[in-house]
Amino acid sequence: MRNRVVRGIAGTFILISLILAIYVNQNWLWFTAFVGANLLQSSLTKWCLLEDILKKFGVSE
């Protein structure tokens, strides 16, 4: 369950930042890059801060 929540939040952040980049300011693409870099980092190190946060909030594995 926790992995699905992480993927859902990451996907939502990416889509929102793309919409903001189109309609507000292109600098929102930096947020998209940040989310992508965090996804890459978590795939390499097998550690994700959002998973730790969700664990503390009681989201099941």
N, CA, C and O atoms as a CHARMM CRD file, in Angstrom:
* protein
*
  244
    1    1 MET  N      0.82700  -1.19600   0.00000 PROA 1      0.00000
    2    1 MET  CA     0.00000   0.00000   0.00000 PROA 1      0.00000
    3    1 MET  C      0.87000   1.25700   0.00000 PROA 1      0.00000
    4    1 MET  O      0.58200   2.22200  -0.70900 PROA 1      0.00000
    5    2 ARG  N      1.93700   1.23600   0.80400 PROA 2      0.00000
    6    2 ARG  CA     2.79500   2.41400   0.91700 PROA 2      0.00000
    7    2 ARG  C      3.44800   2.75900  -0.42400 PROA 2      0.00000
    8    2 ARG  O      3.56500   3.93200  -0.77700 PROA 2      0.00000
    9    3 ASN  N      3.87800   1.71700  -1.18000 PROA 3      0.00000
   10    3 ASN  CA     4.49000   1.96900  -2.48300 PROA 3      0.00000
   11    3 ASN  C      3.50100   2.61600  -3.45100 PROA 3      0.00000
   12    3 ASN  O      3.87100   3.48900  -4.23700 PROA 3      0.00000
   13    4 ARG  N      2.26500   2.19000  -3.39000 PROA 4      0.00000
   14    4 ARG  CA     1.23700   2.77700  -4.26800 PROA 4      0.00000
   15    4 ARG  C      0.99900   4.23900  -3.91400 PROA 4      0.00000
   16    4 ARG  O      0.81200   5.07000  -4.80300 PROA 4      0.00000
   17    5 VAL  N      1.00500   4.55700  -2.63300 PROA 5      0.00000
   18    5 VAL  CA     0.80100   5.94300  -2.20000 PROA 5      0.00000
   19    5 VAL  C      1.97800   6.80700  -2.66300 PROA 5      0.00000
   20    5 VAL  O      1.78100   7.92400  -3.14200 PROA 5      0.00000
   21    6 VAL  N      3.20000   6.28800  -2.51900 PROA 6      0.00000
   22    6 VAL  CA     4.38400   7.04300  -2.95000 PROA 6      0.00000
   23    6 VAL  C      4.31100   7.32800  -4.44900 PROA 6      0.00000
   24    6 VAL  O      4.53400   8.45900  -4.88100 PROA 6      0.00000
   25    7 ARG  N      3.99900   6.30400  -5.23600 PROA 7      0.00000
   26    7 ARG  CA     3.89400   6.49600  -6.68800 PROA 7      0.00000
   27    7 ARG  C      2.76600   7.46200  -7.05000 PROA 7      0.00000
   28    7 ARG  O      2.90900   8.27900  -7.95900 PROA 7      0.00000
   29    8 GLY  N      1.65800   7.36600  -6.34200 PROA 8      0.00000
   30    8 GLY  CA     0.53700   8.27400  -6.61300 PROA 8      0.00000
   31    8 GLY  C      0.86800   9.71700  -6.30000 PROA 8      0.00000
   32    8 GLY  O      0.52400  10.62000  -7.06300 PROA 8      0.00000
   33    9 ILE  N      1.53600   9.93800  -5.17400 PROA 9      0.00000
   34    9 ILE  CA     1.91800  11.30300  -4.80800 PROA 9      0.00000
   35    9 ILE  C      2.94400  11.85400  -5.79000 PROA 9      0.00000
   36    9 ILE  O      2.83400  13.00100  -6.22300 PROA 9      0.00000
   37   10 ALA  N      3.94300  11.04300  -6.14700 PROA 10     0.00000
   38   10 ALA  CA     4.96800  11.49100  -7.09300 PROA 10     0.00000
   39   10 ALA  C      4.34000  11.82500  -8.44500 PROA 10     0.00000
   40   10 ALA  O      4.66200  12.85500  -9.03800 PROA 10     0.00000
   41   11 GLY  N      3.46500  10.98100  -8.92700 PROA 11     0.00000
   42   11 GLY  CA     2.79600  11.25000 -10.19900 PROA 11     0.00000
   43   11 GLY  C      1.94100  12.50100 -10.15800 PROA 11     0.00000
   44   11 GLY  O      1.91400  13.27700 -11.11300 PROA 11     0.00000
   45   12 THR  N      1.24500  12.69400  -9.05100 PROA 12     0.00000
   46   12 THR  CA     0.42000  13.89200  -8.89300 PROA 12     0.00000
   47   12 THR  C      1.27400  15.14700  -8.87000 PROA 12     0.00000
   48   12 THR  O      0.93300  16.14400  -9.50800 PROA 12     0.00000
   49   13 PHE  N      2.39800  15.10700  -8.12700 PROA 13     0.00000
   50   13 PHE  CA     3.30200  16.25600  -8.08800 PROA 13     0.00000
   51   13 PHE  C      3.84000  16.58000  -9.47200 PROA 13     0.00000
   52   13 PHE  O      3.92200  17.74900  -9.84700 PROA 13     0.00000
   53   14 ILE  N      4.20700  15.56000 -10.23200 PROA 14     0.00000
   54   14 ILE  CA     4.74700  15.79400 -11.56700 PROA 14     0.00000
   55   14 ILE  C      3.69100  16.42100 -12.47300 PROA 14     0.00000
   56   14 ILE  O      3.98000  17.38500 -13.18200 PROA 14     0.00000
   57   15 LEU  N      2.48500  15.89100 -12.45800 PROA 15     0.00000
   58   15 LEU  CA     1.43100  16.44100 -13.31600 PROA 15     0.00000
   59   15 LEU  C      1.06300  17.86600 -12.92100 PROA 15     0.00000
   60   15 LEU  O      0.85600  18.71500 -13.78800 PROA 15     0.00000
   61   16 ILE  N      0.97800  18.13600 -11.61900 PROA 16     0.00000
   62   16 ILE  CA     0.66000  19.49300 -11.16000 PROA 16     0.00000
   63   16 ILE  C      1.75400  20.46600 -11.55900 PROA 16     0.00000
   64   16 ILE  O      1.46600  21.57700 -12.00400 PROA 16     0.00000
   65   17 SER  N      3.02300  20.05400 -11.40100 PROA 17     0.00000
   66   17 SER  CA     4.11100  20.97100 -11.74800 PROA 17     0.00000
   67   17 SER  C      4.16500  21.21200 -13.25900 PROA 17     0.00000
   68   17 SER  O      4.52500  22.30700 -13.69000 PROA 17     0.00000
   69   18 LEU  N      3.81600  20.21900 -14.06200 PROA 18     0.00000
   70   18 LEU  CA     3.76600  20.43600 -15.51100 PROA 18     0.00000
   71   18 LEU  C      2.66000  21.41400 -15.87800 PROA 18     0.00000
   72   18 LEU  O      2.85900  22.28300 -16.72800 PROA 18     0.00000
   73   19 ILE  N      1.50300  21.28300 -15.25000 PROA 19     0.00000
   74   19 ILE  CA     0.40900  22.22100 -15.50200 PROA 19     0.00000
   75   19 ILE  C      0.81100  23.63200 -15.07500 PROA 19     0.00000
   76   19 ILE  O      0.54200  24.59900 -15.78800 PROA 19     0.00000
   77   20 LEU  N      1.45400  23.75000 -13.91300 PROA 20     0.00000
   78   20 LEU  CA     1.91400  25.06300 -13.45700 PROA 20     0.00000
   79   20 LEU  C      2.97000  25.64200 -14.38500 PROA 20     0.00000
   80   20 LEU  O      3.01100  26.85400 -14.59500 PROA 20     0.00000
   81   21 ALA  N      3.82900  24.78500 -14.94500 PROA 21     0.00000
   82   21 ALA  CA     4.84800  25.26400 -15.87900 PROA 21     0.00000
   83   21 ALA  C      4.21500  25.79600 -17.16400 PROA 21     0.00000
   84   21 ALA  O      4.70600  26.76000 -17.75200 PROA 21     0.00000
   85   22 ILE  N      3.14000  25.17100 -17.59100 PROA 22     0.00000
   86   22 ILE  CA     2.46900  25.61500 -18.81900 PROA 22     0.00000
   87   22 ILE  C      1.71100  26.91500 -18.58500 PROA 22     0.00000
   88   22 ILE  O      1.78300  27.82400 -19.41100 PROA 22     0.00000
   89   23 TYR  N      0.98800  27.01800 -17.47900 PROA 23     0.00000
   90   23 TYR  CA     0.08300  28.13500 -17.28100 PROA 23     0.00000
   91   23 TYR  C      0.60900  29.25100 -16.38600 PROA 23     0.00000
   92   23 TYR  O      0.07300  30.35800 -16.42200 PROA 23     0.00000
   93   24 VAL  N      1.64200  28.99300 -15.58200 PROA 24     0.00000
   94   24 VAL  CA     2.11900  30.01100 -14.64200 PROA 24     0.00000
   95   24 VAL  C      3.52900  30.46400 -14.99500 PROA 24     0.00000
   96   24 VAL  O      3.74500  31.61000 -15.38900 PROA 24     0.00000
   97   25 ASN  N      4.49200  29.54400 -14.84700 PROA 25     0.00000
   98   25 ASN  CA     5.88800  29.91100 -15.05900 PROA 25     0.00000
   99   25 ASN  C      6.68500  28.64500 -15.33200 PROA 25     0.00000
  100   25 ASN  O      6.45900  27.61500 -14.69800 PROA 25     0.00000
  101   26 GLN  N      7.62000  28.72200 -16.27800 PROA 26     0.00000
  102   26 GLN  CA     8.41300  27.54800 -16.63700 PROA 26     0.00000
  103   26 GLN  C      9.35100  27.08800 -15.52900 PROA 26     0.00000
  104   26 GLN  O      9.84300  25.96000 -15.57100 PROA 26     0.00000
  105   27 ASN  N      9.60200  27.92900 -14.55200 PROA 27     0.00000
  106   27 ASN  CA    10.47300  27.52600 -13.44400 PROA 27     0.00000
  107   27 ASN  C      9.87900  26.39600 -12.61100 PROA 27     0.00000
  108   27 ASN  O     10.59600  25.78000 -11.82300 PROA 27     0.00000
  109   28 TRP  N      8.59000  26.10700 -12.76400 PROA 28     0.00000
  110   28 TRP  CA     7.99100  24.96500 -12.07500 PROA 28     0.00000
  111   28 TRP  C      8.56800  23.65300 -12.56800 PROA 28     0.00000
  112   28 TRP  O      8.41900  22.62900 -11.90100 PROA 28     0.00000
  113   29 LEU  N      9.22700  23.65900 -13.72600 PROA 29     0.00000
  114   29 LEU  CA     9.85900  22.43400 -14.21800 PROA 29     0.00000
  115   29 LEU  C     10.99600  21.98600 -13.30300 PROA 29     0.00000
  116   29 LEU  O     11.35600  20.80900 -13.29800 PROA 29     0.00000
  117   30 TRP  N     11.56800  22.91700 -12.52400 PROA 30     0.00000
  118   30 TRP  CA    12.58300  22.53400 -11.54100 PROA 30     0.00000
  119   30 TRP  C     11.99200  21.61500 -10.48500 PROA 30     0.00000
  120   30 TRP  O     12.66900  20.70800 -10.00100 PROA 30     0.00000
  121   31 PHE  N     10.74500  21.84000 -10.12800 PROA 31     0.00000
  122   31 PHE  CA    10.07400  20.95200  -9.17100 PROA 31     0.00000
  123   31 PHE  C      9.89400  19.56100  -9.77400 PROA 31     0.00000
  124   31 PHE  O     10.07000  18.55700  -9.08300 PROA 31     0.00000
  125   32 THR  N      9.54400  19.49700 -11.05900 PROA 32     0.00000
  126   32 THR  CA     9.43300  18.22100 -11.75000 PROA 32     0.00000
  127   32 THR  C     10.76700  17.48500 -11.72200 PROA 32     0.00000
  128   32 THR  O     10.81500  16.28100 -11.46700 PROA 32     0.00000
  129   33 ALA  N     11.85100  18.21800 -11.98600 PROA 33     0.00000
  130   33 ALA  CA    13.18600  17.61700 -11.95700 PROA 33     0.00000
  131   33 ALA  C     13.53600  17.12600 -10.55300 PROA 33     0.00000
  132   33 ALA  O     14.16200  16.07700 -10.40100 PROA 33     0.00000
  133   34 PHE  N     13.13600  17.87400  -9.53300 PROA 34     0.00000
  134   34 PHE  CA    13.39200  17.47700  -8.14700 PROA 34     0.00000
  135   34 PHE  C     12.68900  16.17500  -7.81100 PROA 34     0.00000
  136   34 PHE  O     13.28000  15.28900  -7.19300 PROA 34     0.00000
  137   35 VAL  N     11.43500  16.05500  -8.21100 PROA 35     0.00000
  138   35 VAL  CA    10.68200  14.81800  -7.94600 PROA 35     0.00000
  139   35 VAL  C     11.32700  13.65000  -8.69000 PROA 35     0.00000
  140   35 VAL  O     11.48100  12.56500  -8.13000 PROA 35     0.00000
  141   36 GLY  N     11.70300  13.86800  -9.94700 PROA 36     0.00000
  142   36 GLY  CA    12.36100  12.81400 -10.71500 PROA 36     0.00000
  143   36 GLY  C     13.68500  12.39600 -10.10400 PROA 36     0.00000
  144   36 GLY  O     14.00000  11.20700 -10.05600 PROA 36     0.00000
  145   37 ALA  N     14.46800  13.36800  -9.63500 PROA 37     0.00000
  146   37 ALA  CA    15.74600  13.05700  -8.99900 PROA 37     0.00000
  147   37 ALA  C     15.53700  12.25600  -7.71500 PROA 37     0.00000
  148   37 ALA  O     16.31400  11.34800  -7.41900 PROA 37     0.00000
  149   38 ASN  N     14.50600  12.58100  -6.95900 PROA 38     0.00000
  150   38 ASN  CA    14.21200  11.81400  -5.74500 PROA 38     0.00000
  151   38 ASN  C     13.78500  10.38900  -6.07300 PROA 38     0.00000
  152   38 ASN  O     14.15200   9.45400  -5.36200 PROA 38     0.00000
  153   39 LEU  N     13.01300  10.21500  -7.14300 PROA 39     0.00000
  154   39 LEU  CA    12.63200   8.86700  -7.55500 PROA 39     0.00000
  155   39 LEU  C     13.85300   8.05900  -7.97400 PROA 39     0.00000
  156   39 LEU  O     13.97100   6.88300  -7.63100 PROA 39     0.00000
  157   40 LEU  N     14.76300   8.68900  -8.71700 PROA 40     0.00000
  158   40 LEU  CA    15.99300   8.01400  -9.12000 PROA 40     0.00000
  159   40 LEU  C     16.84700   7.65900  -7.90600 PROA 40     0.00000
  160   40 LEU  O     17.35800   6.54300  -7.80900 PROA 40     0.00000
  161   41 GLN  N     17.00100   8.59800  -6.98900 PROA 41     0.00000
  162   41 GLN  CA    17.78600   8.36600  -5.78000 PROA 41     0.00000
  163   41 GLN  C     17.20800   7.21400  -4.97000 PROA 41     0.00000
  164   41 GLN  O     17.95100   6.36600  -4.47600 PROA 41     0.00000
  165   42 SER  N     15.89200   7.17900  -4.83200 PROA 42     0.00000
  166   42 SER  CA    15.29100   6.11100  -4.02600 PROA 42     0.00000
  167   42 SER  C     15.41700   4.75500  -4.70600 PROA 42     0.00000
  168   42 SER  O     15.46500   3.73100  -4.02500 PROA 42     0.00000
  169   43 SER  N     15.47200   4.72500  -6.03000 PROA 43     0.00000
  170   43 SER  CA    15.65200   3.44000  -6.71300 PROA 43     0.00000
  171   43 SER  C     17.07800   2.92700  -6.55600 PROA 43     0.00000
  172   43 SER  O     17.30400   1.71700  -6.56000 PROA 43     0.00000
  173   44 LEU  N     18.03300   3.82900  -6.42000 PROA 44     0.00000
  174   44 LEU  CA    19.43000   3.41500  -6.27100 PROA 44     0.00000
  175   44 LEU  C     19.78200   3.05900  -4.83400 PROA 44     0.00000
  176   44 LEU  O     20.52900   2.11000  -4.59600 PROA 44     0.00000
  177   45 THR  N     19.25000   3.81100  -3.87400 PROA 45     0.00000
  178   45 THR  CA    19.62900   3.61100  -2.47300 PROA 45     0.00000
  179   45 THR  C     18.62100   2.76900  -1.69600 PROA 45     0.00000
  180   45 THR  O     18.90100   2.35600  -0.57100 PROA 45     0.00000
  181   46 LYS  N     17.45200   2.51200  -2.28400 PROA 46     0.00000
  182   46 LYS  CA    16.36800   1.76800  -1.62200 PROA 46     0.00000
  183   46 LYS  C     15.89400   2.46300  -0.34800 PROA 46     0.00000
  184   46 LYS  O     15.44700   1.80700   0.59300 PROA 46     0.00000
  185   47 TRP  N     15.99600   3.80500  -0.32200 PROA 47     0.00000
  186   47 TRP  CA    15.51200   4.60400   0.80900 PROA 47     0.00000
  187   47 TRP  C     14.69900   5.77200   0.26100 PROA 47     0.00000
  188   47 TRP  O     15.12800   6.46400  -0.66300 PROA 47     0.00000
  189   48 CYS  N     13.53400   5.97900   0.83600 PROA 48     0.00000
  190   48 CYS  CA    12.65500   7.05400   0.40000 PROA 48     0.00000
  191   48 CYS  C     12.11600   7.77600   1.63700 PROA 48     0.00000
  192   48 CYS  O     11.51000   7.15600   2.51200 PROA 48     0.00000
  193   49 LEU  N     12.33900   9.07200   1.70000 PROA 49     0.00000
  194   49 LEU  CA    11.88000   9.85900   2.84200 PROA 49     0.00000
  195   49 LEU  C     10.36300   9.81000   2.96900 PROA 49     0.00000
  196   49 LEU  O      9.84000   9.71900   4.08000 PROA 49     0.00000
  197   50 LEU  N      9.65900   9.87000   1.85800 PROA 50     0.00000
  198   50 LEU  CA     8.19700   9.83600   1.90700 PROA 50     0.00000
  199   50 LEU  C      7.69100   8.52100   2.50900 PROA 50     0.00000
  200   50 LEU  O      6.69300   8.51600   3.22900 PROA 50     0.00000
  201   51 GLU  N      8.36900   7.41200   2.22200 PROA 51     0.00000
  202   51 GLU  CA     7.97200   6.14400   2.83100 PROA 51     0.00000
  203   51 GLU  C      8.13200   6.18900   4.34400 PROA 51     0.00000
  204   51 GLU  O      7.28000   5.68400   5.07600 PROA 51     0.00000
  205   52 ASP  N      9.22400   6.79300   4.81800 PROA 52     0.00000
  206   52 ASP  CA     9.41600   6.92900   6.26400 PROA 52     0.00000
  207   52 ASP  C      8.32600   7.79300   6.88700 PROA 52     0.00000
  208   52 ASP  O      7.83700   7.49100   7.97600 PROA 52     0.00000
  209   53 ILE  N      7.94600   8.86300   6.20100 PROA 53     0.00000
  210   53 ILE  CA     6.88800   9.74700   6.70700 PROA 53     0.00000
  211   53 ILE  C      5.56400   9.00800   6.75400 PROA 53     0.00000
  212   53 ILE  O      4.83000   9.10400   7.73800 PROA 53     0.00000
  213   54 LEU  N      5.25200   8.26400   5.68600 PROA 54     0.00000
  214   54 LEU  CA     4.00900   7.51600   5.64900 PROA 54     0.00000
  215   54 LEU  C      3.97600   6.43100   6.71300 PROA 54     0.00000
  216   54 LEU  O      2.92100   6.14500   7.27800 PROA 54     0.00000
  217   55 LYS  N      5.12700   5.82300   6.98900 PROA 55     0.00000
  218   55 LYS  CA     5.19600   4.80200   8.03700 PROA 55     0.00000
  219   55 LYS  C      4.85000   5.41000   9.39400 PROA 55     0.00000
  220   55 LYS  O      4.14400   4.79400  10.19200 PROA 55     0.00000
  221   56 LYS  N      5.35600   6.63600   9.65800 PROA 56     0.00000
  222   56 LYS  CA     5.05700   7.29300  10.92500 PROA 56     0.00000
  223   56 LYS  C      3.58100   7.67800  11.03800 PROA 56     0.00000
  224   56 LYS  O      3.04700   7.76600  12.14400 PROA 56     0.00000
  225   57 PHE  N      2.91900   7.90700   9.90200 PROA 57     0.00000
  226   57 PHE  CA     1.49100   8.20500   9.90500 PROA 57     0.00000
  227   57 PHE  C      0.63000   6.94900   9.93100 PROA 57     0.00000
  228   57 PHE  O     -0.59800   7.03200   9.96400 PROA 57     0.00000
  229   58 GLY  N      1.27800   5.78200   9.91500 PROA 58     0.00000
  230   58 GLY  CA     0.53900   4.54100  10.06200 PROA 58     0.00000
  231   58 GLY  C      0.04000   3.92300   8.78900 PROA 58     0.00000
  232   58 GLY  O     -0.83800   3.06200   8.84400 PROA 58     0.00000
  233   59 VAL  N      0.55900   4.32000   7.62700 PROA 59     0.00000
  234   59 VAL  CA     0.15300   3.71500   6.36100 PROA 59     0.00000
  235   59 VAL  C      0.79500   2.33000   6.29900 PROA 59     0.00000
  236   59 VAL  O      1.99900   2.18600   6.51400 PROA 59     0.00000
  237   60 SER  N     -0.00900   1.32400   6.00500 PROA 60     0.00000
  238   60 SER  CA     0.50000  -0.05000   6.02300 PROA 60     0.00000
  239   60 SER  C      1.39400  -0.32800   4.83000 PROA 60     0.00000
  240   60 SER  O      1.32700   0.34300   3.80000 PROA 60     0.00000
  241   61 GLU  N      2.23600  -1.34300   5.00200 PROA 61     0.00000
  242   61 GLU  CA     3.16900  -1.75400   3.94900 PROA 61     0.00000
  243   61 GLU  C      2.38100  -2.36700   2.81800 PROA 61     0.00000
  244   61 GLU  O      2.96200  -2.78700   1.81700 PROA 61     0.00000
